[in-house]
Amino acid sequence: MNTLPLHADANGYFGAYGGQYVPPQLKTILDRLDTAFQEAVNDPAFTGEMDRLLRDYVGRPSPLYRADRLTAYAAGARIYLKREDLNHTGAHKINNTIGQGLLARRMGASRLIAETGAGQHGVATATVAALLGMGCDIYMGAEDMRRQHLNVVRMELLGACVHSVTDGLATLKDAVDAALGAWATDPEASFYLLGSAVGPHPYPEVVRTFQSVIGREARAQALQAEGRLPDALVACVGGGSNAIGLFADFLENEDVALVGVEPAGKGLATGLHAATMTAGHPEVIHGMRTYVLADDKGNPTPCYSVAAGLDYPGVGPQHAALRDCGRATYVTATDTEALEAFVLLSHLEGIVPALESSHAIAYALRLASTMRPDQFIIVNLSGRGDKDVDEVTRLLDIRKDVAVAPGGCPL
Ligand SMILES: *Cc1c(COP(=O)(O)O)cnc(C)c1O
């Protein structure tokens, strides 16, 4: 396969996807960002500072943990968990915000701007703003601020100013528009810190590069533990940053199957899901061409997942290209399957996973059970589930279709 989409081309495309669908004024700013990014990642002073913070502040490398009880339950391939849940702030997002924060400081910015839906990217951005002594403006839909009140308090505690966006439906899409508008009016002193491997070029390149530490570590850890590369990698896909971060270092090893798990919500047939590549088609969204859940006129349709971090109508353009060329496979897990995996991992391993990561666990169990005991797979445990405990408790009380008895014992 000589057309593997390893990097964006000179115009910012992975195959037919990506690009820069933005006004000319923003294009100039993005080109400046691209140049600064290329210089930074080739500067040992920059990468050295990044490595120091990943080690001493985030706590990397994150362990690769052999989950023996989960393996016994699946009764097939050995299952390893890449423990991104053990990072400072509890998820993989901090890898990217540290990288972009350092890049912003290098470019002379004094203020970080970001949008956030569920609040996790906002918290990771506010954390890095505090770490680097920078200002921080977070744009959040008014409706999301109400739903994610604790994250709003957390961001304010970290010194960020949280702006309530009341336009449109007052959710993520409207917050993106407000944040981009704020950046365009102050491109010298501010830096738009994007939270997933999406948006106009060069953001998908930038985010993959900063998240690829996950796969670099996992590769070395797998060789150490098993003496060879894994048979498959499994990760959940919202915008696609934790998945591409895990996959990046394995793209050219075609014996390693790459599997992304999209949220099927209440079921693909109900329309209440966010399975972009499974059920969408190519359109332009948020400055890029990619698979989008959209109506006949190309307008994004409302999407849904029990995991707020997976609830996004588009997907990173590199995933779209990896899907089309067949190098990676994209499957789905429903809310119910994710909830079952949430309880199962908690019971069997003493690890409470994020609802997002629970989608990957759910599919990994299915996959492992079809494989031989001498094979092994790595699942990206993208975050911890403390944030989801209240919601899961509420859902398990009312959801009779989840195979969990009162008190949480699997039936
Ligand atoms: C935000 C988030 C995701 C989804 O984002 P990606 O860019 O697809 O990785 C997945 N897991 C956790 C824990 C998250 O916070």
The ligand as an ORCA input file, in Angstrom:
! r2SCAN-3c Opt
* xyz 0 1
  C     -12.262     13.864     24.680
  C     -12.126     12.438     24.981
  C     -12.208     11.441     23.988
  C     -12.556     11.738     22.551
  O     -11.667     12.547     21.861
  P     -10.666     11.979     20.748
  O     -10.127     13.213     20.136
  O     -11.482     11.155     19.798
  O      -9.650     11.180     21.454
  C     -11.998     10.121     24.335
  N     -11.731      9.761     25.618
  C     -11.662     10.686     26.602
  C     -11.370     10.219     27.984
  C     -11.857     12.043     26.326
  O     -11.783     12.943     27.314
*
